Amino acid sequence: MRSSSTLHSLTRRRWSVSRTDDEARPDADGIAPNNAASSIEVSANWRQSDQFRLLQPQINAQRVHVWPFDEKVPIELRLLEGDWNRTVSKNRHDYFEIFVVCSGATSFIVEDRHLPMQPGDMAIVGSTLHHSTQCPPHARARIGALYFDPNFISGDGMAFGTEYLAPFLDQDSGFPHVVPAATGLPHKILDLMEMIQEEMPGSSTLARLAIKTYLKMILILLVKQYATYASGVDSFKQQQHALESLQKFFEFLPGRFGDMIHAPDAARMCDLSEAEFAAYLRQLTGCSFRGYLNQYRVERAQAALAETNHPISEIAQEMGFCDQSYFGAVFREFTGMTPLAYRHQHRNVPARYVAQRAM
């Protein structure tokens, strides 16, 4: 483990202004790498990944991201690079997430809210809300993210285990997900994230104990920060109930999305009234039935356009659009470009990086 002097040195080095003139210049694609006034360094031990290529393929038909955690140490830390022209689809996940913006500017999108973030700002999100991050035009951002399975804390046999998780369990529509750098809290939490990284992959009993201890220290800081929001887990339970109620529909959709599907049929499939079905679907996805179905079809069409040579008219039919013009209009609504333009832009992207919705 680090000595206090080493940690102090790391802290002084990391939280410093590090912009250069070269960083402000756009690259060949017209993207300004880090156009914010400052950036934050993290240790070289962090695994660096392209955010879109890492996360997008792991989002399933229910718009749920699934992370392949190590069963013994269900924690992952990543330094993620994102840019303005490739935004990960809004998704939710069963694990909990904390991230700090290390460089560049981004917006944290939670359901229909857009929360601007600058270097040093931190955000947290639980398992019930669909979210993503989005860079402003012609910009990049780098974030340090910590993902963890809540059972790692709540399932350790301690009666008060879930109390550590209160800020993640009760996130309503007004929850303040972003903690500004000026509070000093992101600084403290990033230091603890570094200490977790130092002990990864947790090969020994002592290392695993240290990882859990540092994570609990992070969670205690968050509990104090969000004390006024730690009133219960009602929103979490409501979200889980909605998900269970629509399970049959989500299992049906991947193999039948090209069929003529109507809201009343989907509601009957789930033994719900049409009003109940619509309410649960909007609660889970933020969309109406037609909006969710169109978005799902467009995402599958994106994969087909990038991976195959099939004519656009054929792809439109396969996705359930009887009219190619209507398909083009819906596709442009969700992607900002025509199907042909999308194919030209993405034909050279490896298939494994294209959004997959086959689960």
C-alpha positions as CSV (number, residue, x, y, z in Angstrom):
1,M,0.0,0.0,0.0
2,R,1.1,3.6,-0.5
3,S,2.8,5.6,2.2
4,S,1.2,8.9,3.1
5,S,4.2,10.8,1.5
6,T,3.8,8.9,-1.8
7,L,0.1,9.6,-1.9
8,H,0.6,13.3,-1.1
9,S,3.1,13.5,-4.0
10,L,0.7,11.8,-6.3
11,T,-2.1,14.2,-5.3
12,R,0.0,17.3,-5.9
13,R,1.1,16.0,-9.3
14,R,-2.3,14.9,-10.5
15,W,-4.4,17.9,-9.6
16,S,-2.6,20.5,-11.7
17,V,-3.1,22.7,-14.8
18,S,-1.6,20.9,-17.7
19,R,-2.9,22.5,-20.9
20,T,-0.5,23.2,-23.7
21,D,-1.0,25.1,-27.0
22,D,-0.8,21.7,-28.9
23,E,-3.7,20.3,-26.8
24,A,-5.9,23.2,-27.9
25,R,-5.3,22.5,-31.6
26,P,-7.8,20.2,-33.4
27,D,-6.5,17.0,-34.9
28,A,-7.0,15.8,-38.5
29,D,-10.6,15.0,-37.8
30,G,-11.3,18.5,-36.5
31,I,-11.4,17.3,-32.8
32,A,-9.9,19.5,-30.1
33,P,-8.3,16.9,-27.7
34,N,-8.6,18.7,-24.4
35,N,-10.0,22.2,-24.8
36,A,-10.7,22.7,-21.1
37,A,-8.5,24.9,-19.0
38,S,-7.0,22.0,-17.0
39,S,-6.7,18.2,-16.9
40,I,-6.0,15.6,-14.3
41,E,-3.4,12.9,-14.5
42,V,-3.9,9.4,-13.2
43,S,-1.3,6.7,-12.7
44,A,-0.1,4.5,-15.6
45,N,-1.7,1.5,-13.9
46,W,-5.2,2.4,-15.2
47,R,-6.3,0.4,-18.3
48,Q,-7.1,2.8,-21.1
49,S,-10.0,2.1,-23.4
50,D,-12.0,3.7,-26.2
51,Q,-15.4,4.4,-24.5
52,F,-17.6,3.6,-27.5
53,R,-15.7,0.5,-28.6
54,L,-15.7,-0.9,-25.1
55,L,-19.2,-0.2,-23.9
56,Q,-21.5,-0.1,-27.0
57,P,-21.2,-3.8,-28.0
58,Q,-22.1,-4.9,-24.5
59,I,-25.5,-3.1,-24.4
60,N,-28.3,-5.6,-25.0
61,A,-31.9,-5.4,-26.3
62,Q,-33.2,-4.1,-23.0
63,R,-30.7,-1.2,-23.1
64,V,-28.8,-2.8,-20.3
65,H,-25.0,-2.8,-20.2
66,V,-23.5,-6.0,-18.8
67,W,-20.0,-5.9,-17.3
68,P,-18.1,-9.2,-17.0
69,F,-16.8,-8.7,-13.5
70,D,-14.3,-11.0,-11.8
71,E,-16.5,-13.0,-9.3
72,K,-13.9,-12.6,-6.4
73,V,-13.3,-8.9,-7.0
74,P,-16.4,-7.4,-8.9
75,I,-14.7,-4.0,-9.4
76,E,-13.3,-2.4,-12.5
77,L,-11.4,0.8,-13.1
78,R,-11.0,2.2,-16.6
79,L,-9.6,5.4,-18.1
80,L,-12.1,6.0,-21.0
81,E,-11.6,8.2,-24.0
82,G,-14.7,9.6,-25.7
83,D,-15.3,12.0,-28.6
84,W,-18.2,14.1,-30.0
85,N,-19.1,12.0,-33.0
86,R,-19.4,8.6,-31.2
87,T,-21.8,8.6,-28.3
88,V,-22.6,5.5,-26.4
89,S,-26.4,4.8,-26.4
90,K,-28.2,5.6,-23.2
91,N,-28.3,2.5,-21.0
92,R,-28.6,1.3,-17.5
93,H,-26.8,-1.4,-15.7
94,D,-27.1,-3.6,-12.6
95,Y,-23.7,-2.4,-11.2
96,F,-23.0,1.0,-9.7
97,E,-20.8,3.7,-11.3
98,I,-18.6,6.6,-10.2
99,F,-16.6,8.6,-12.6
100,V,-14.4,11.7,-12.6
101,V,-13.8,13.9,-15.7
102,C,-10.0,14.0,-16.1
103,S,-9.8,16.2,-19.2
104,G,-12.0,17.8,-21.8
105,A,-15.7,18.8,-21.3
106,T,-18.7,16.5,-21.4
107,S,-22.3,16.3,-20.4
108,F,-23.7,13.6,-18.3
109,I,-27.1,12.6,-19.8
110,V,-29.5,11.0,-17.3
111,E,-32.9,10.2,-18.8
112,D,-33.9,13.6,-20.2
113,R,-31.5,15.7,-18.2
114,H,-28.2,17.1,-19.6
115,L,-25.7,17.9,-16.8
116,P,-22.5,19.7,-18.0
117,M,-19.2,18.5,-16.5
118,Q,-15.7,20.0,-16.5
119,P,-12.4,18.5,-15.4
120,G,-12.4,17.5,-11.8
121,D,-16.2,17.1,-11.6
122,M,-17.6,13.7,-10.5
123,A,-20.8,11.9,-11.2
124,I,-22.5,8.8,-9.6
125,V,-25.3,6.7,-11.0
126,G,-27.1,3.6,-9.7
127,S,-28.9,0.8,-11.6
128,T,-32.3,2.3,-12.4
129,L,-31.6,5.3,-14.7
130,H,-30.7,5.3,-18.4
131,H,-27.7,7.5,-19.0
132,S,-24.7,8.2,-21.1
133,T,-22.0,10.9,-21.7
134,Q,-21.8,13.3,-24.6
135,C,-19.0,15.6,-25.6
136,P,-19.7,19.0,-27.2
137,P,-19.0,19.4,-30.9
138,H,-15.4,18.8,-32.1
139,A,-14.2,17.8,-28.6
140,R,-12.8,14.9,-26.7
141,A,-13.0,13.9,-23.0
142,R,-11.2,11.5,-20.8
143,I,-12.9,10.1,-17.7
144,G,-11.7,7.8,-14.9
145,A,-14.5,5.4,-14.1
146,L,-15.1,2.9,-11.3
147,Y,-17.7,0.2,-11.7
148,F,-18.7,-2.2,-8.9
149,D,-21.2,-4.8,-8.1
150,P,-23.3,-3.6,-5.1
151,N,-23.4,-7.2,-3.8
152,F,-19.7,-6.9,-3.1
153,I,-20.8,-4.5,-0.3
154,S,-24.3,-5.5,0.6
155,G,-23.7,-9.2,0.5
156,D,-20.8,-9.4,3.0
157,G,-23.0,-10.5,5.9
158,M,-23.1,-7.0,7.6
159,A,-26.6,-5.9,8.6
160,F,-25.8,-2.3,7.6
161,G,-24.2,-3.2,4.2
162,T,-27.0,-1.5,2.2
163,E,-26.5,1.8,4.1
164,Y,-23.2,2.3,2.3
165,L,-25.2,2.2,-1.0
166,A,-28.0,4.7,-0.1
167,P,-26.9,7.4,-2.6
168,F,-27.2,4.9,-5.4
169,L,-30.5,3.3,-4.3
170,D,-32.6,6.4,-4.1
171,Q,-32.0,8.5,-7.2
172,D,-35.1,10.3,-8.2
173,S,-35.7,12.7,-11.1
174,G,-34.1,15.6,-9.2
175,F,-31.1,13.7,-7.8
176,P,-27.9,15.8,-8.0
177,H,-25.7,13.2,-9.8
178,V,-22.8,15.6,-10.5
179,V,-20.5,16.7,-7.6
180,P,-18.4,19.8,-8.6
181,A,-14.7,19.8,-8.3
182,A,-14.9,22.8,-6.1
183,T,-16.4,20.7,-3.3
184,G,-13.1,18.8,-2.9
185,L,-15.0,15.5,-2.8
186,P,-14.0,14.3,-6.3
187,H,-10.3,14.9,-5.3
188,K,-10.6,12.7,-2.2
189,I,-12.5,9.9,-4.1
190,L,-10.1,9.8,-7.0
191,D,-7.3,9.4,-4.5
192,L,-9.1,6.3,-3.1
193,M,-9.8,5.0,-6.6
194,E,-6.0,5.2,-7.2
195,M,-5.5,3.2,-4.1
196,I,-7.9,0.6,-5.3
197,Q,-6.1,0.5,-8.6
198,E,-2.8,-0.1,-6.7
199,E,-4.3,-3.3,-5.2
200,M,-5.9,-4.7,-8.4
201,P,-6.5,-7.4,-9.5
202,G,-6.9,-8.4,-5.9
203,S,-5.0,-11.7,-6.2
204,S,-4.4,-12.1,-2.5
205,T,-6.8,-12.1,0.5
206,L,-5.0,-9.0,1.8
207,A,-5.4,-7.2,-1.5
208,R,-9.1,-8.0,-1.6
209,L,-9.5,-6.7,1.9
210,A,-7.8,-3.5,1.0
211,I,-9.9,-3.0,-2.1
212,K,-13.2,-3.5,-0.2
213,T,-11.9,-1.2,2.6
214,Y,-11.0,1.6,0.1
215,L,-14.4,1.2,-1.6
216,K,-16.2,1.5,1.7
217,M,-14.2,4.7,2.4
218,I,-15.5,6.1,-0.9
219,L,-19.0,5.1,-0.1
220,I,-18.9,6.7,3.3
221,L,-17.8,10.0,1.8
222,L,-20.8,9.7,-0.7
223,V,-23.2,8.9,2.1
224,K,-22.2,12.0,3.9
225,Q,-22.5,14.1,0.7
226,Y,-25.9,12.7,-0.1
227,A,-27.3,12.4,3.4
228,T,-30.5,14.2,2.5
229,Y,-31.2,11.8,-0.3
230,A,-30.7,8.6,1.6
231,S,-34.3,8.1,2.6
232,G,-35.0,4.7,1.2
233,V,-35.0,2.4,-1.8
234,D,-38.5,3.0,-3.2
235,S,-37.4,4.1,-6.6
236,F,-35.1,1.1,-7.0
237,K,-38.0,-1.3,-6.1
238,Q,-40.3,0.4,-8.5
239,Q,-37.8,0.1,-11.3
240,Q,-37.2,-3.6,-10.6
241,H,-41.0,-4.2,-10.6
242,A,-41.4,-2.5,-14.0
243,L,-38.5,-4.5,-15.5
244,E,-40.0,-7.8,-14.2
245,S,-43.4,-6.8,-15.6
246,L,-42.0,-6.2,-19.2
247,Q,-39.6,-9.2,-19.2
248,K,-41.7,-11.2,-21.7
249,F,-41.7,-8.3,-24.1
250,F,-38.0,-7.7,-23.9
251,E,-37.4,-11.5,-24.5
252,F,-39.7,-11.5,-27.5
253,L,-38.3,-8.4,-29.2
254,P,-34.8,-9.6,-30.4
255,G,-36.2,-12.3,-32.7
256,R,-39.4,-10.5,-33.8
257,F,-38.5,-6.8,-34.1
258,G,-39.2,-6.9,-37.9
259,D,-42.8,-8.1,-37.4
260,M,-45.8,-5.9,-37.2
261,I,-45.9,-5.2,-33.5
262,H,-48.6,-3.1,-31.8
263,A,-48.8,-1.8,-28.3
264,P,-52.0,-3.7,-27.4
265,D,-50.4,-7.0,-28.4
266,A,-47.3,-6.2,-26.4
267,A,-49.4,-5.3,-23.3
268,R,-51.3,-8.6,-23.6
269,M,-48.1,-10.5,-23.9
270,C,-47.1,-9.1,-20.4
271,D,-50.6,-9.6,-18.9
272,L,-50.9,-5.8,-18.5
273,S,-53.4,-3.2,-19.6
274,E,-52.2,-0.9,-22.4
275,A,-51.9,2.0,-20.0
276,E,-49.8,-0.1,-17.5
277,F,-47.6,-1.3,-20.2
278,A,-47.0,2.2,-21.5
279,A,-46.3,3.6,-18.1
280,Y,-43.8,0.8,-17.2
281,L,-42.0,1.1,-20.6
282,R,-41.7,4.9,-20.2
283,Q,-40.4,4.4,-16.7
284,L,-37.7,2.0,-17.9
285,T,-36.7,3.6,-21.2
286,G,-38.0,7.1,-21.2
287,C,-39.8,6.3,-24.5
288,S,-43.3,5.6,-25.8
289,F,-43.9,2.2,-27.4
290,R,-43.5,3.4,-30.9
291,G,-40.4,5.5,-30.0
292,Y,-38.7,2.6,-28.3
293,L,-39.5,0.2,-31.1
294,N,-38.2,2.6,-33.8
295,Q,-35.0,3.3,-31.8
296,Y,-34.4,-0.5,-31.4
297,R,-35.0,-1.0,-35.1
298,V,-32.7,1.8,-36.1
299,E,-29.9,0.5,-33.9
300,R,-30.2,-2.9,-35.6
301,A,-30.2,-1.2,-38.9
302,Q,-27.0,0.6,-38.0
303,A,-25.3,-2.8,-37.5
304,A,-26.7,-4.1,-40.8
305,L,-25.5,-1.0,-42.8
306,A,-22.0,-1.2,-41.4
307,E,-21.6,-5.0,-41.6
308,T,-23.4,-6.1,-44.8
309,N,-23.8,-5.1,-48.4
310,H,-27.5,-5.6,-48.4
311,P,-29.5,-2.9,-50.2
312,I,-30.9,-0.2,-48.0
313,S,-34.4,-1.1,-49.2
314,E,-33.9,-4.7,-48.1
315,I,-32.6,-3.6,-44.7
316,A,-35.6,-1.3,-44.2
317,Q,-37.9,-4.3,-44.9
318,E,-36.0,-6.5,-42.5
319,M,-36.3,-3.9,-39.7
320,G,-40.1,-3.7,-40.1
321,F,-40.4,-0.6,-42.2
322,C,-42.7,-1.0,-45.2
323,D,-41.7,2.2,-46.8
324,Q,-38.0,3.1,-47.5
325,S,-38.7,6.9,-47.3
326,Y,-40.2,6.5,-43.8
327,F,-37.3,4.3,-42.8
328,G,-34.9,7.1,-44.0
329,A,-36.9,9.7,-42.0
330,V,-36.9,7.7,-38.8
331,F,-33.2,6.7,-39.2
332,R,-32.2,10.4,-39.6
333,E,-34.3,11.4,-36.6
334,F,-32.2,9.1,-34.4
335,T,-28.8,9.3,-36.0
336,G,-28.7,12.8,-37.6
337,M,-27.8,11.3,-41.0
338,T,-29.3,9.3,-43.9
339,P,-28.8,5.5,-44.0
340,L,-26.5,5.9,-47.0
341,A,-24.3,8.5,-45.3
342,Y,-24.1,6.3,-42.2
343,R,-23.0,3.3,-44.3
344,H,-20.3,5.4,-46.0
345,Q,-19.0,6.6,-42.6
346,H,-19.0,3.3,-40.8
347,R,-18.1,0.6,-43.4
348,N,-14.5,0.5,-42.2
349,V,-15.5,0.1,-38.5
350,P,-14.8,-3.5,-37.3
351,A,-18.0,-5.5,-36.8
352,R,-17.3,-6.1,-33.2
353,Y,-17.4,-2.4,-32.5
354,V,-20.8,-1.9,-34.0
355,A,-23.8,-1.8,-31.6
356,Q,-25.1,-5.3,-31.0
357,R,-28.6,-5.9,-29.8
358,A,-28.8,-9.7,-30.3
359,M,-29.2,-10.6,-26.6
